[in-house]
Amino acid sequence: MNVRLRNRKAAETQLSSFITQIVVPPELISQICEAEVDASYLGYVQQLDAKVSFAKLESTAMTSACADIAPELEKLRLKSVQRIRDFLLERVGRLKRRMTNTQILQNSVLLKYKGLYAFLQSHAPDVCAEVREAYTTTMSSVYLAKVRDYLTGLLSLKVEPPSKSDLLAAEEWVGYTSSLFSSKPSHARGDGAFKLGERRAVLDAAGEPPLVLPAAQQEGKPLHYEAIFRSACTLLLDVASSEHSFLTSFFGDADSFDHVFGKSIFFAMENLEQHLVTSWDAVGCLLLVHVNTAQRDAMAARPVPLLANFFARVQVLVWSRFKAIMEAHVQSVSAFMPSGKAPETAPHYVARRYAELVASLRSLKVASVEPMLGSILRVLWTEVEKLLSERLARQHPTLKHQAALLINNYDLVVHTLAERGARGEESTHFEQLLDQVKTVFVEEQLLADNGKMISFVKQAEPLLVPGAPPEDAAKVDKGAMEHLTREFYDKWKAGIEAIHRDVVQSFSNFKLGMDILKQVLTQLLLYYTRFLDLVKQAFPHGPPFAQYILSIPTLMNEIKHFSR
């Protein structure tokens, strides 16, 4: 009796469950067919999904009840699929509207109804594919338009980059303005093409949000291309990461990402290529390498392969263009031929530009390209050194003027690199050259007015060294010694004044001129001291012309007066 009772109850439970799962209540039919598609509709669809899935079970499908209800379930499935399709396509269509915040629409609308899309995946794969294709096509167009508008807007503020007229040895245009009757290139920028200056601020902005286009346009501040590139890439990275996350959440995977973002990435790449092909901005290229490296690092934690390929491609393009620009700089210096007229000894514009360029490039310190950059800069300094020492300096007839020109140019390079905090191989090399050529200038300056005395000292010293044979001492021309003593006594003051005037006029940098003057006068004092030592050795008991010997303290006091 108890066994039959339990069996009856179990059968009633199973039958009740079967009826509940297979029967479609009238209110569900009404809700599926007539209710508004909203958050509640998702619940109705889930109920229908459960009944359709139950009806497909083998144990259910063989029952007569299932045979009776299956056509009704199929009608409801088709109706729900149609309504969900229309609803999702309408919501996707809203993404095309101007001024639509796509992320808000994605997160507050589409993601809320991802269960509807999941229903299509289970019960209408063809419609599911249609919705997905509509979404990817729509978003591809939306993102392309947004990226195009954003870049076009920022590019309207772009600073004109250096042109081929801004190569290191291109003609310097001083006091000219571009006009119909002038041959000056309209974009020649002179030294400004090589200075880093405020452009390095883009490196500090690496982690900042992208520029807001309306605000940037209202401000009207000119932007260098690397700032535009940073802002556009930051925007791409942020939007791409958000889109990748949405695709994964809504569709269950990010297989459509390349379709959605491919055109936008291609447009950004094409824009970069258009900029690079017309740019001769080496500093800008190295800044782009810096910015691109920062963007690659920021993207490393985000699973977006398409962007990884984009940044890798950018690195190759920008570095290739940088090398081409630097090779053009080297070639321009190598091919530069000065006019027949001897140049002034003041710093040459090629040296000034070179110093600014190297200071800018060294200041950026891009670790990933440092070895290659060092090789390029070594080739460049070799050509600049050849230009200065072999083609410009040798136009002057005297070693003194040649040395003055080299000192002015080498000093400019050394001090520019030091002031910019960009010391490197170039600094060491040009410091060594500067020390060598200063020695040459000092000697040549003294030889001009005191050459006879210097020659006498160099010839007589070996003859009067302690232990030298008496016949060597006899070879010393004491008459010439007296003549030189009298001559120096008569002209020493005017000679120092002439040295001061000549040295100061030879150097455009006053501090440099005074340093050289000190070296010249110090060397003069040393030569005169050596000369007096020879006089003492030649006349142990005092020379007969002692009254014409200028005392060392007197000479030193005068030297101090001029070298303060």
TAQUI-V978736 format. One record per pair of residues at least 24 apart in sequence whose C-alpha atoms are under 7 Angstrom apart, sorted by sequence separation. I is the first residue (numbers start at 1). GAP is how many residues later the second one is. D is the distance in whole Angstrom. If there is no record, write none. Layout:
BEGIN
I|GAP|D + I|GAP|D
END
This chain:
BEGIN
163|24|6 + 166|24|6 + 210|24|6 + 410|24|6 + 162|25|7 + 163|25|7 + 202|25|6 + 209|25|7 + 210|25|6 + 162|26|7 + 289|26|6 + 162|27|7 + 166|27|7 + 407|27|6 + 22|29|6 + 289|29|7 + 21|30|6 + 407|30|6 + 162|31|6 + 407|31|7 + 453|31|6 + 84|32|7 + 21|33|7 + 22|33|7 + 285|33|6 + 403|34|6 + 285|37|6 + 403|37|7 + 404|37|7 + 403|38|5 + 521|38|6 + 81|39|7 + 282|40|6 + 400|41|5 + 85|42|7 + 89|42|6 + 96|42|7 + 81|43|7 + 92|43|6 + 282|43|6 + 22|44|7 + 32|44|7 + 282|44|7 + 400|44|5 + 276|45|7 + 280|45|6 + 399|45|7 + 400|45|6 + 518|45|6 + 33|46|7 + 85|46|7 + 96|46|6 + 517|46|7 + 32|48|6 + 258|48|7 + 334|49|6 + 343|49|7 + 514|49|7 + 330|50|5 + 333|50|6 + 333|51|6 + 330|53|7 + 342|53|5 + 338|54|7 + 342|54|6 + 345|56|7 + 226|58|6 + 347|58|7 + 351|58|6 + 355|58|5 + 359|58|5 + 363|58|7 + 154|59|7 + 345|59|6 + 346|59|6 + 363|59|5 + 489|59|6 + 153|60|7 + 345|60|4 + 352|60|7 + 356|60|7 + 362|60|5 + 489|60|7 + 226|61|6 + 230|61|6 + 241|61|7 + 347|61|5 + 348|61|7 + 355|61|6 + 359|61|6 + 489|61|6 + 226|62|5 + 346|62|6 + 347|62|5 + 351|62|7 + 355|62|7 + 486|62|6 + 150|63|7 + 157|63|7 + 159|63|6 + 345|63|7 + 359|63|5 + 482|63|7 + 485|63|6 + 157|64|7 + 158|64|6 + 159|64|6 + 485|64|6 + 157|65|5 + 158|65|5 + 159|65|5 + 157|66|6 + 158|66|6 + 158|67|6 + 42|73|7 + 454|73|7 + 457|73|7 + 461|73|7 + 464|73|7 + 42|74|6 + 154|74|6 + 457|74|6 + 290|76|6 + 283|77|7 + 442|77|7 + 283|78|6 + 442|78|5 + 446|78|7 + 151|81|7 + 206|85|7 + 196|87|7 + 203|88|7 + 206|88|7 + 194|89|7 + 408|99|6 + 404|102|6 + 163|116|6 + 164|116|6 + 147|117|6 + 162|117|6 + 163|117|5 + 161|118|6 + 162|118|5 + 140|119|7 + 144|119|6 + 162|119|5 + 136|120|7 + 140|120|4 + 144|120|5 + 161|120|6 + 139|121|6 + 140|121|6 + 143|121|6 + 136|123|6 + 137|123|7 + 140|123|7 + 136|124|5 + 114|136|5 + 111|139|6 + 194|159|7 + 168|161|5 + 195|161|6 + 345|161|7 + 346|161|7 + 167|162|5 + 170|162|7 + 191|162|6 + 194|162|6 + 195|162|6 + 346|162|6 + 169|163|5 + 194|163|5 + 168|164|7 + 169|164|5 + 196|164|5 + 167|165|7 + 168|165|7 + 195|165|6 + 169|167|6 + 169|181|6 + 168|182|6 + 168|185|6 + 168|186|7
END
